[in-house]
Amino acid sequence: MEKIVNKEAEESKREYWNTFSSFYEDTAELVTLQSSMMLYSITQSRNKSRICEVANGCGLAIRMFVGQLMKEGAYMFTSDISDLMNEIFVKRFGEADFAKNEKVKLTSLEETESVDVNKLVSDLGDGVTKKVFNIRASNESLPYPDACFDLYISSLSMMIVDNHHNQLSEAYRVLEEGGTAGFTVWGRKENSSFFTFFPKVCKEAGIELDTPARTNFHLGVDKEALVADVKKAGFKSAKAYYTQINPNFGSPEDYFKFYVGAPGFAPAYEKLNDEEKTKLKETFDIKFEEEFGLESETGTEWEILVVLATK
Ligand SMILES: C[S@@+](CC[C@H](N)C(=O)[O-])C[C@H]1O[C@@H](n2cnc3c(N)ncnc32)[C@H](O)[C@@H]1O
């Protein structure tokens, strides 16, 4: 079946994620690290030599991977649709201790539809033993040749792309026979109080939030259906696991700052008048204390769905 990519939808995702790149680094990246570490662990990433990671975000997890898990002699291509995510990725990589080691090199590539992976890797020579490349690209149309990777990683991006079937078919295409893919997506709403808490508070404070046409739970809701999609893309095996990751921002103030700045809520919050903002904060403080305060034995929970697949 021919792959059709909605370029307009991609452009708006790029803008959206550009807007939230710094915020993401300040607040979310330490939480989503849990998802990335799960993927690096279950995919046996330290034994792989030709790695593709998509939707790199600001890159905290990838820096940890390169520093501690990446095999000597391995190469890794990373990509994100957002220019500003990639900008932060490159800046932070350059600031990392390992960047002072001349055996580790990050190359930032110009956007192109066709990357000559073998040439780029061999041009760096044998002196560089950890070769990392970064490029602006969509998960739905990767610029790499067929079958050039033994590992493909996608942490918390497949539920965001416009068409996840395109992402799956690209993951399949760029992997060699026997290659491993690891994906995480949001899990089920009922097990993700981290995301359901704030809409509940808004409702109680009498604040209407826009209902998105599709929420980030849309793939995690049905594990079997997602596994069927992975197999339909050609993968010969796929296993899926629900698991919790546990966000903790510490103080209620930091939670509030996160919620009102988060991509899903910030636009609605900005439209509120001062009175509505005060009412929202007061309601939030009461509800937070009730559900997650010092007396409570429950923290905020976020369920993810992990998929491990073999080509
Ligand atoms: C929730 S963040 C995950 C980032 C990182 N993988 C992590 O686990 O922290 C989603 C990322 O997907 C990127 N993204 C959104 N749509 C994309 C697409 N179609 N292709 C590539 N990246 C995309 C965003 O720019 C953002 O960096």
The ligand as a MOL file (V3000), in Angstrom:
LIG
                    3D

  0  0  0     0  0            999 V3000
M  V30 BEGIN CTAB
M  V30 COUNTS 27 29 0 0 0
M  V30 BEGIN ATOM
M  V30 1 C 6.8810 13.3790 24.0870 0
M  V30 2 S 8.2850 13.9080 23.2030 0 CHG=1
M  V30 3 C 9.3830 12.5070 23.3580 0
M  V30 4 C 10.8250 12.8960 23.2460 0
M  V30 5 C 11.8150 11.8220 23.7020 0
M  V30 6 N 11.7790 10.6740 22.8350 0
M  V30 7 C 11.5100 11.4370 25.1300 0
M  V30 8 O 11.1160 10.2700 25.3770 0
M  V30 9 O 11.6280 12.3050 25.9930 0 CHG=-1
M  V30 10 C 7.7190 13.7920 21.5480 0
M  V30 11 C 8.7870 14.1780 20.5270 0
M  V30 12 O 8.2820 13.8020 19.2310 0
M  V30 13 C 8.6570 14.8000 18.3020 0
M  V30 14 N 7.7460 14.6290 17.1600 0
M  V30 15 C 6.4330 14.9320 17.0790 0
M  V30 16 N 5.9380 14.5650 15.8840 0
M  V30 17 C 6.9710 14.0120 15.2080 0
M  V30 18 C 7.1080 13.4230 13.9220 0
M  V30 19 N 6.0760 13.3220 13.0770 0
M  V30 20 N 8.3180 12.9760 13.5360 0
M  V30 21 C 9.3870 13.0820 14.3580 0
M  V30 22 N 9.3230 13.6070 15.5880 0
M  V30 23 C 8.1290 14.0560 16.0050 0
M  V30 24 C 8.5420 16.0790 19.0890 0
M  V30 25 O 9.2420 17.1390 18.5060 0
M  V30 26 C 9.1090 15.6670 20.4470 0
M  V30 27 O 10.4900 15.8430 20.5080 0
M  V30 END ATOM
M  V30 BEGIN BOND
M  V30 1 1 1 2
M  V30 2 1 2 3
M  V30 3 1 2 10
M  V30 4 1 3 4
M  V30 5 1 4 5
M  V30 6 1 5 6
M  V30 7 1 5 7
M  V30 8 2 7 8
M  V30 9 1 7 9
M  V30 10 1 10 11
M  V30 11 1 11 12
M  V30 12 1 11 26
M  V30 13 1 12 13
M  V30 14 1 13 14
M  V30 15 1 13 24
M  V30 16 1 14 15
M  V30 17 1 14 23
M  V30 18 2 15 16
M  V30 19 1 16 17
M  V30 20 1 17 18
M  V30 21 2 17 23
M  V30 22 1 18 19
M  V30 23 2 18 20
M  V30 24 1 20 21
M  V30 25 2 21 22
M  V30 26 1 22 23
M  V30 27 1 24 25
M  V30 28 1 24 26
M  V30 29 1 26 27
M  V30 END BOND
M  V30 END CTAB
M  END
